[in-house]
Structure formats: C-alpha cells, structure tokens
Amino acid sequence: MLEWWQNVWNSVAQWIQPAQWSGAAVWTLTISLLVLGVIGSVLPLLPGPLLIFVTGLIHTWLRPESGMSWPGIILLGLLLVLAYVLDFASGAFGAKWFGASRWGIAGVFIGGMAGMFFPFPGLIVGPLVGALAFEMIFAEKQVRPAIKSTWGALLGTTAGLILRLVVSLAMVAVFFIDAFWW
C-alpha cells in the first residue's frame, strides 16, 4: 500500500515540478500591465504608452528567454515618442485647421501643459481653455472666431486621443510579435 502512494506521489510530482510557475507569473504581470497601458492610453490619469514601453522592458528583464530584442525595444521607444507627439500636436493642428492664430496654438500647448497637473478633466479642458483665453486676450478675437478655433482644438484633441489609442495597440502588437516570433 505504501508503495502505491509513493508511485502516485511521484507521478503527481512529475507533472508539477517542470511547470514554470515563475513564467506564468511574469506573463500574468505582463498581460495585466499591457491591458492597463491600453486603458491608460484613453484615460488621462494613466500614462498608457509609457506603461506599455516599461512593460516591455520589465518583461525582458524578468524573462529574457521570451523577452524583446533590441530592435523591438527601439521600435517600441519610437512608437512611444510618436504617441506623445501626436497627442500634443493634434490639438494645435485642429485649432489651426479651424482658423486659430499663433496665440491660439500657443494657448493649446500651454493649456495642455497646465492641464497635466490637474485630475481627469485637466488634460481635456486645459487645451480648450488655453486656446479660448489666448485667442480672446492676446489675439484680440471676438467670441465667435475664438470659439471656432477652440472647437478645432477639441476635435484635434479627440483625434489625438484616438491616434494615441491606435499607437498603443500597435505597441502591444510589436511587443507580442517581438516576444513570440523575433
């Protein structure tokens, strides 16, 4: 009877020991952070693209055998820069498209920078208030043309948010392609 239990124990241990539990933990952490990064590309409080980039680095450090290559990390870094350039420039491009002056575009950038220091609505309201205030105060525009260029800043900021989401999804795709196939 004792020999039978020993055989059962040995066969169970044979299946448990080779399982790489640390690998499963690293992949669980990686996938959780990637999902959080994609969510953060839409929510202003989380730096989504930066979180995706750092996730690629952490995964490579914790699990080098399935980590990213240097070209993949460089491509991820370039996409990170692209995401933030598109995010900041899109509001200004939208305002310019709808007739904003140089002052209005400067207001979009300054309002965006000031909005980063405030909770959720800051990154959305900041560029709008900046564009409207700079158009009315410095460019000395009337209310109607100032609101038109502010509307352009709103559309541009929305387009930037969508583009940042697309770039973040591309970053996740680059991570998985690099981790599994390169």
ABEGO torsion letter per residue (X at the ends): XAAAAAAAAAAAAAAAAABBAAAAAAAAAAAAAAAAAAAAAABAABBAAAAAAAAAAAAAAABAAABBBAAAAAAAAAAAAAAAAAAAAAAAAAAAAAGBBAAAAAAAAAAAAAAAABBAAAAAAAAAAAAAAAAAAAAGBBAAAAAAAAAAAAAAAAAAAAAAAAAAAAAAAAAAAAAAAX
